[in-house]
Amino acid sequence: MTAAQKRRSNQAPRSGAAATVNPARRAGGRPGRAFPPVRELSEQRRAGAAVLTLSRPERRNSMSEAMLGALHGAILAAGQDGGVRAIVIAAEGSVFSAGHDLSELSHHRTDADGGRAFFARVMRRCAAMMTAIVACPKPVIAAVEGAALAAGCQLVATCDLAVASTNARFCTPGVNIGLFCSTPMVALSRNVPRKRAMEMLLLGDMLPAEPAMEYGLVNRVVPAGAALPAALELAERIAALPAATLAMGKRAFYRQLELPLGEAYAYAGEVMVANMLDAEAAEGIDAFLAKRAPIWPR
């Protein structure tokens, strides 16, 4: 293969084409670790949305270090892409995600430090990926078919919106194997009432889709096989809305949650002022007063 052919083969595919993500290239990692890069994630563009599909069905879409790096890199890239208005996270196979790759983690128990450095690195990568979802200026929607376990449940809880099919199940079962789901707890406890979260964490029971919606873990429950189409419908509606306003609102939503009430109102007031001065608000209000459809700046 010539140098020019190699460069072309490394370029991203055109919109609508599936892409195999090289986690080392996407997330700045180095190849040649104990578990070499494999096909972890596929990407497509549909109706203004970047669809990121977990692609390890043979491993129940468990979140290996490579998977975490690939997903993190893809979220960062989509967040910076002007052609992407929303991100949808889906999965191949019958399991959305079984959580961390326990085989990979156990493999590193033979390291000189008993695996400490590797375990810490994986937890940092997981936290960085989850934080990237929250920090992403584009809304991120989970489309859940099958079980979302441990860090898979954490991923669903971290997304801004979640659509689950009737065959979806949610569980934080770490307590059953002596590994409390402490990091999934961070996202879970910010999505569902405290006692519901503690019940899931302490008992590790499987939660069906309908109760998960009642808990507030997911927004909607749809028939089996319909989670991705329903998530794409939400993404299409989002794509028609003013992008800068959505980004500003999402950032403010998560920030004010962590503030005391008075500080939250003060901060939200500052955001409203900045929003009022933005071109999107000017156009939207003018259109409303003139009784016409807004033309959002692009």
N, C-alpha and C positions, 0 to 999 in steps of 0.2 A: 504494500500500500504506500502510495506517495505521501509526502508531508501534507499536500493540499487535501488529499482524500481523508487523511486522519483528522485534519481540522474540521472538514465538513461533517464527518461522522460524529464529532463531539458537539456539534451545534444542536440547540433545542429544536424539536419538531415544530411544524406549523400548527396553528390553532386547530383543535379537534383531533389531533393525533395523540396516541398514547405515548408516554415517555417512561423509560426506565431510569430511575434516579441513581446515580453513583453517589453514595453517601459521603465518600471521602472528598469528592469534588464539590458537593453541595455545601457541606458543613465545615469544611476546612480540616477534616480529619486526615490521618495518614493511612494509606493502605498497608497491608501486610501484618495486621494484628491477628490474634488467635482465630478470630472468625472473619474470614475474608469477605469483601463486599459481594452481596448477591442481589437478586432482584427484590427490593424491599417495598417499593412504592411506584405506582403508576400515576400519570397525570394526564388529564384531558381538559379541554376548554369547552364549556357548554353554556350558551346563553349568558355570556358575561361572567361566568363562574369558573374558577379553577377547581376541578374535581380531583382530590387527592385520595387515591384508593390504596389502602393497606394490602400488600400483595404477598403475604406469606401464608396462604391458606393451609399449606402442609404443616405449618408450625402454629396453627390457630391464630395467625397474625400477632404472635407474641412480639413484644417490643424489645428486640435485641438492641445492642448499642448502635449497630448500623441503621436499624429502623428509626431509632430516635433521632439520629443525625440526619437521615434523609428527610424525615417529616419536618424537623426544625428548619432545614435549609429550604424546603419547598414552601413553607409558610412565610419565611422571610422574603423569598423571591416573589411570591404572589402578592404579598403586602405592598411591595414596591412597584408592581406592574400596573401601569395606568389602564391597561385593558381588562383588568380583573376587578369586578365590583363586589364579589363575595367568594368565599371559599367553602367548599363542601368536602367533608371527610367521610369516606365510605370504606367498605372492606370487601374483599373477595371471600367466597366460601361461606360456611354456615356459622362461623364465629366472628363477631366484630373484632374483638381482641381479647386474648387470654391474659393480658397483662405482661409483666416483665418476663423475659426468657429465662426461666429457672435453670434450664440446662446450661446456658451460657454462664449464668452466675455461679452455679455449682462447679463448673469447670475451673474457675479461678480460685477455688479453695486450695488448690495445689500450688498457688503462687507462694513466693517466699514469705509474704506478709499475711498469708491465709486468705487473700482476696480483698483485703481492706481497701487498697488503692483503686482496684477495679470497681468494687461496689460503690465507693465514693464518687468515682467518675461517672458511672451510670446514673446515679441519683442526681448529680449535677446536670447531666445532659437531659434527663427527664424534666427536671425543674425548669431548665432553660427553654425546652420545647413548649411546655405548658405555659410558661410566662410569655413566650412569643405569641401564642394564640390570643392571650388577653391584651397584649400590647399591639397586636396587628390592627392597622387602621380599617381593615375590611371585616365585616361580620363573618364569623366562622360557624358553620352549621354541621352538626353530626347527623349522618343518616345511618341508623343502627338497625341491622338485621342480625339476629342471633345474639349470643351472650357477649356482654361487655363486663369483663372481670378485672378486679384489682386496678392496675394502671389503665386498663381499658375503660373501666367505669370512671376513673379519674379524667380520662380524655373527654368522655361525653360530658361530664360535669363542668369541665373547663371551657368547652365550646359555648359561644354566645347563645345559640339555639340548638335544639336537638329534636329530631323526628325519629320515632321508634316504630317498628312494625309490631304486629301482635305476637310475633315469635321472638321478640327481643327479651332479654333477661339481664338483670344487673346485680352485681354481687361484689362485695369486698371480703373475700374468704380467707385472707391471710392468717387470721387467728387460728384457723383449722390446721395450719402447717407450722405454727410457731413463729409466724412472721406478720405481726400486726400491720395493717395497711395504713401506715402513718402518713406517707406522702399522698395517697389517694384521699385520705381524710381531709387534707387542706382544701381541695376542690369540693369534695362532697359536703363538708360542713358549711360551705359558702353557698350551697344550692338548696339544701333541704333543712327542715327544722332540726334543732339540736338533738332531740330525743329520737327522731327517725334516723339521723346519721349514726348515733350511738348504737341503735339497734342493729343497723347494717354492719357496723364495724365489730361489735361484740359477738354477734351470732353468726355472721357470715352466710346468712340465708340468701337464696336466690329470690330476687324481686321481679315479678312479671311487669309487663309494659304498662298496664293500666294503673296499678298502684304507683309505679314510678312517675307517671304523669300527675297523680294526686299529690305525691310528695314534692313535685316541682323539679324533678330531675330531668324530665323531658317536657317539651311543649305540646306535642301531638302524638297520637297513636293512629297508625294507618294499617290497612291490610298487609299481610305478608307479601313481600316483594315490592311494596310501594314506597318504602322509605326514601330511596334515592329520588324517584320522580317528585315526591312531595317536598323534599329538601330543595330540589332544583326549582320547583315552583316558587318557594320562598325566595331563593336566590334571584330569580327573574324579577320578582316584585321589588326586591332591594335594589337591583340594578337600575330600576327606573327612578330611584330617589336620588337626591343631591348627595354626592359622594363626600364632599368636605364636611357637610353637616353631620352625616352619619359618623365619620371618623372623629369629629369633635365630640359628638354625643357619646360614643362608645368609650372614649378616653375618660370623659367626665364621669360616666356611670361607675366605672371601676374605681376611680380615684375617690369619689365622694363616699363610697361604701366604707372606706377605711378611716374616715374622718369623724370626729365628734359632731353632733348635730349643728352647733353654731358655725363651726369651721366649714362643714359641708354646704350650708346655705351661702356662706360668704364666697366659697370657691365656685359654687354653681352660678351665683350672680355674676361673677367675673366671666364665666364661660358664656352666659347669656348675652352679656354686653359685646364680647368678641364675636359671637354668632350674629348679633344684630348688625354689626359693621361689615359682615362678610357679604360678598356679591350674591351668594345663593339666597340668603335671607331677603336681600333687597329685591331680587327677582321674584321669589316666592310670594312675598307680601304684595308687591305690585300686581302680580298675576291674580292673586286672590281678590284684591280690591277692584280690579278691572274685569273680574269674572271670566278669566281666560286660563288656558292651561299654561303652566310655567315652562320656560325653556331654560333648562339648567346649564350653567357654564360647564364646559368640558375641559 
